[in-house]
Amino acid sequence: MNDDTESLRERLTSLREEHRDLDDVIDRLAEGGPVNQLQIQRLKKRKLALKDQITRLESRLLPDIIA
């Protein structure tokens, strides 16, 4: 495994952790008292952007399979 692949795997792990953490924060905010919908909307948008980055990295790490 080359350094570039290892670097991508580390970045992927970091993005997955941040995505999971945002999920927890959004859940806690939604459960709590008065909810700031704008804040939750921004967090969800960030979470979606992270998911897109995760998907792109995964596709770079996994070779295309031609059926």
Secondary structure, DSSP 8 states (H G I E B T S, - for coil): --HHHHHHHHHHHHHHHHHHHHHHHHHHHHHSSS--HHHHHHHHHHHHHHHHHHHHHHHHHS-----
